[in-house]
């Protein structure tokens, strides 16, 4: 479990995060989203005991990160964006070494179990320096799991993986998230939408939205949007469609489809279909567009430019 209250971090005169509060419960996967420089990595470093906050409190697995830093580190598995690996070690040697640092009992058995969990049993004797970037990322995830942590903090966990590996790691994270608290940052918005129970969107060091992807979509989508394709005479339908109750606008896009804007909560698809038939047009497609997590992310962070990540 993670509980953060009024957390603030200053780098000299620059404030990286300001007065952020959130929680993540056991059995929950929480996504941490934001543009470069928004404060995601700074927050994760504080939660793992890597650096202290300037103000505020953070409780991880029941322990204060400032007052009980060693206890927090014993209970947290951390996968940073740049995985700290030793290229001259084999995969098994490295995991055993990390297990020894965490004082893991039966460390060799545990290393074997983690290798099987990340599907790298056949790479146990390979030297890390000869592994692909994707394989190294898996080794980094294995070291984060070696001591069976209560809380798992992952910074861009699928970076460098091919599509098949991404699917495998996502499935693994979902499985891990059933018994642990998982906090992950990602720039792949579809990833957060696919595996996270809840998302936090951070902008300029402040959390600007917190909810499930589905609830964020419902809260921020406002009016609806339909896409209508007919066989011919699309432009001639515009006056009749604009006259429908609940329709706020109609325009023709570059591909010849009609984009129909509607008021929030208005269900106009049956009337649109009847109108097309009444106007003697052949209906090819009528599709409703929702607001994706990417749309929400861009809407909430539109004023933030790219900057150096903290």
N, C-alpha and C positions, 0 to 999 in steps of 0.2 A: 504494500500500500504506500502511496505517496500523498503527502499533504503539504502544500506550499501556500504560504500566507505572506502577502505584502513583500515579496522578494524583490530586492533592488541590487544592482551591481554597477559600480562605477569603475571605469579605467581612466584614472586621472580626472580630467575635466569632462570626459565623455561618458554618458550614461548608456549602458548597453541594454539593461532591462530595468523597468520601473514599476514597482508596486504590483507585481503579478501574483495572482492566487489561482490555484486549481487543485484538483485531486485526481487520483487514479486508484481504482480499487482492485483487489485481488480478483483474478478471472476476467480482467478487462484489458483490452488493447486500445491505447490512446495514441492518436496521431498528432504530431507537433508540426504544424505547417507555417511557413512564412518565407518571405523573400530573403536574399542574402543580406546579412547585417541586421536582421530583425531581432536576434538574441537567442535563437534556438540552441546553438552549441554552448553558449555561455550558461544557459539554464541547465543543460545536461551536465556540464562540468561541475557545477555547484552541487547537483543532486548526487554525483558520484564521489564527492569529497575531493575532487581535483583542485578546486579553489573555493575560498570562502565567499559568502555574500557580503555586500556592504551593509545591507539592512534586511530585515525580515527573517522568517524561519522556514526551514524545510525539514520535514520528518519523512524519513524513508525506512520502511520496514520497522516502524516503531522507534526509530532512533534519530536524534537531531544531527544533521550533517556537520554542524559546527562544534557541538559539545561532545559528540560520540562518533567522530569521523571513522575510526577503525572498525567500529561495529557496523556502520553503514557499508563500508567496503567489503566486509565479510558476507554481506547479504545481497550485494548488487553485482550483476553481471553487466559489463559495459563493452559495447562494440563501437569504438570511435570511428570517424570517417576514414582516417588513416590508420590501418590496423598495425599495432606494434608487434612485428614478427621478427624472428631471428633466422636469417636465411641459411645459416650453416647447420641448423638443426633439421632433423627429420620431423615430419608432422607429429609422430607419436612422441618423440623426445620433447618437443615443444609443449605438447599438452600435458605430459607428465611433469615437466618443469613448472608449468603454470599451476597444476594441481598441487604440487609440493608447496608452492608459495601460499596457497590457500589452505594448507594443512589438510588436504583431502585424504580420508582413509581409503585404503585399497585403491590407490590412485591409478594403478595400471588397469584394473577392471573398469574404473570410471572412465578412463581415457578411451578404452575400447567401446564403451557404451555410447560416449559422445560421438565418436567417429561413425558409428552405425547410425546415430540420430541425424547427422548431417550428410550421410551417404558418402563417406570418404574412407571406408574400411580398406579399400584397395589401394589407397594412397598413403597408408600409415608409415611406410618406410621411405617415402619420397622426400628428398630434401626440399625445403620450402622455397629456396631460390629458383628451383626449376618449375614451380607451379605457375599456372596462369593466374591472371588477376582474379578471375572468378573463383578459382580454387582457393586462393589466399583469403578471399572474403569468407569462404566457408570455414577455413581454419580459424579466422577471427571470431566467427559465431560460436565455434566449438569451444574456444578458450573462455568465452563469456558464459558458457553453460557448465564448465567443468566442475564447479563447486556447488551446483544445483541451487542457484540463487533464488531468493524470494521475488526479487525485482530485476527485470531485464530492461536495460536502456540501450537503444540501438540508434546510431547516427548514420542515416542513409544505408540500411542493411543490404540492399540489393544492388548497390552501385557496382558496375563492372561485370554484372552477370548477364548471360545470354537469356533469351526469352524462356527457354525450358528451365534453366536454373532459377530464374525469378519466380516461376510458378511453384517450384519445389520449396524455395525459401519462404514464400508467402504461406504455403500450406504448413510448413514447420512452425512459423511464427504463430499461426492460428492455433495449432496444437499446443504450443507452449503457453499461449495466452489463456488456456482453459484453467490452468492451475497457478499461474503467476500473474503479477502485475507487469505489463509491458508498455513502455513509452518509447515511441519511435519517431524520428524525424524523417521526412522524405520530401523530395521535390517532385516525385511522381504522384500526381494527384489521384490518378486512377487507382494507385496502390492503396492510398488511405481510404478511398471509397470502397475498395474491395475487402479490406481486412480489418478496418478499425471500427470499434464499437462507438467511439466518440472522437471528435477532432477538436484541437485547439488551434486557432489561427492567430499568430502573433505578428504585429506590425509596429515598427519603430519602438520595439522594446515593451509593448503593451499587448495584452491579449484582447483582441477585438471581437472574437466570436468563440463560443464553446457549446457544442451540442453534437448529436449524432449527425452523420452526413444527411440522412433523410430529413431530420427536423430542420437542419439549416436550409435545405432546399425549400421546404414548405414555408419557413419564416421569411426567406429573402426573395423568393421567386416573384411575388406580387402577382400581376396578371399573367395569363397564359399565352401561349403562342401555338398556332396551328400552321402546318404546311399543307397546301392543297395543290394537287396537280390534276389537270384535266386535259383531254385530248386536243382540244382547240378552243378558241374564243375565250381564253382566260381573262383577258382585259375587260371583256364585256360583262363579266360577273361582278366586278368591283362595286358598282352602285348597289346591286341587290344584297351583296354581302355586308356592306357598310350599314345597311338599313336594319340588319338583324339585331335584336335585343342582346346586349352583352358584348357586342363587337365594338372595339374602340379604334380600330384602324385596319386598313387593308392596303398592301402594296405588292407590286410585281417584282420578283427578283430577276437577276441576270439570266437564270436558267429557265425562266418562264413559269416558275411556281408562284402561287399566291401565298403571301405570308399574312396571317390573320392574327391580330392582337386582340385579346379579350380581357375583360375585367376579372379580378381575382374571384375564384370560385364559380365563375360562369361556365356552364356546360353547353356549348353551342354546336357541337359536332352533328347531332341529329338534324338541326335546322340548316346547317351548311350543306349537308348531303341532300336534303330535300330541295334546297335552293338550286343546287347544281342540276338535279333532275328536272325541276320546273323550267329551267332555262335551256333545256334540251342539250346539255353538255354531257360528255362521257367522263365519268369520274375514274381517274387512274389511281390516286393516292390521297389519303387524308390522314395526316400524322400529327400527333401532339408532341411538342418539345418541352422537356423539363429543364430546370436550371441545374447544370452539372456542378460538381464541387470545384471544377476549374473556373466556371463562371463566378461562383461565390468568392473564391480566392482572389480573382482579379478585381472584383468589385470592392472587396474590403481592403485591398492593398494597392489600389490604383495610384495613390499619391506617393508611393515609395519607389525610389529609383534603385538601381543596382548599386551595391556597395561591397566593401570588404566584409566577409563573413566573420562573425564573432563567435 
